[in-house]
Amino acid sequence: MKLNLGINAEPQMVKINAQLKTCKVLEVGQMLKEFKDVFAWTFKELKRIPLELAQHKIELDTIIPPSHQISTC
């Protein structure tokens, strides 16, 4: 389910689980609207986040050779 936290002229769209009960959808929507200022809505806003916090690193063992996983879908 899509929810606009902004205004029609400047939409700030978020997606929430459509399988939630109606009361929970309203509760989550209200909470998101209340705290919408904590979300980064543009890439410019993301530039203020230190790279150490935003970057995900996976430590790989150099002894183990890389493999290729084949999708069955």
C-alpha positions in Angstrom: 0.0 0.0 0.0 1.4 3.4 -0.9 1.1 6.4 1.4 1.9 10.0 0.6 3.5 11.7 3.5 3.9 15.0 1.7 1.5 17.1 -0.3 0.3 16.6 -3.9 2.7 19.2 -5.3 5.6 17.5 -3.5 4.8 13.9 -2.8 6.8 11.9 -0.4 5.7 8.3 -1.1 6.3 5.4 1.2 5.1 1.8 1.0 3.7 -0.1 3.9 2.5 -3.7 4.1 -0.9 -4.0 2.6 -1.6 -7.1 4.7 -1.7 -5.1 7.9 -5.1 -4.6 9.6 -6.8 -1.3 8.9 -6.2 0.0 12.4 -2.4 -0.8 12.1 -2.2 0.9 8.7 -3.7 4.0 10.2 -1.4 3.8 13.2 1.8 3.2 11.1 0.7 6.0 8.7 0.2 8.5 11.5 3.6 7.6 13.0 5.4 8.0 9.6 3.7 11.4 9.1 4.8 12.5 12.6 8.4 11.5 12.1 8.7 12.2 8.3 11.5 14.7 9.0 13.9 11.9 9.9 13.8 10.3 6.4 16.1 11.3 3.6 13.9 12.2 0.6 16.6 13.3 -1.9 20.2 12.2 -2.7 21.4 15.6 -1.5 20.1 14.8 2.0 21.9 11.4 2.0 25.3 13.2 1.4 25.3 14.3 5.0 25.4 10.7 6.3 28.9 9.5 7.1 30.0 6.8 4.8 30.9 4.5 7.7 27.2 4.4 8.7 25.7 4.1 5.2 28.0 1.7 3.5 27.6 -2.1 3.9 30.7 -4.2 3.9 31.0 -7.9 3.6 34.3 -9.4 4.7 35.2 -12.2 2.2 37.8 -14.9 2.8 40.4 -14.6 0.1 41.2 -18.3 0.3 37.7 -19.4 -0.9 37.2 -18.8 -4.6 34.1 -16.9 -5.7 31.1 -18.9 -7.0 28.2 -18.2 -9.3 24.7 -18.9 -8.1 22.2 -20.0 -10.8 18.6 -18.7 -10.4 15.9 -21.4 -10.7 13.1 -18.9 -11.3 
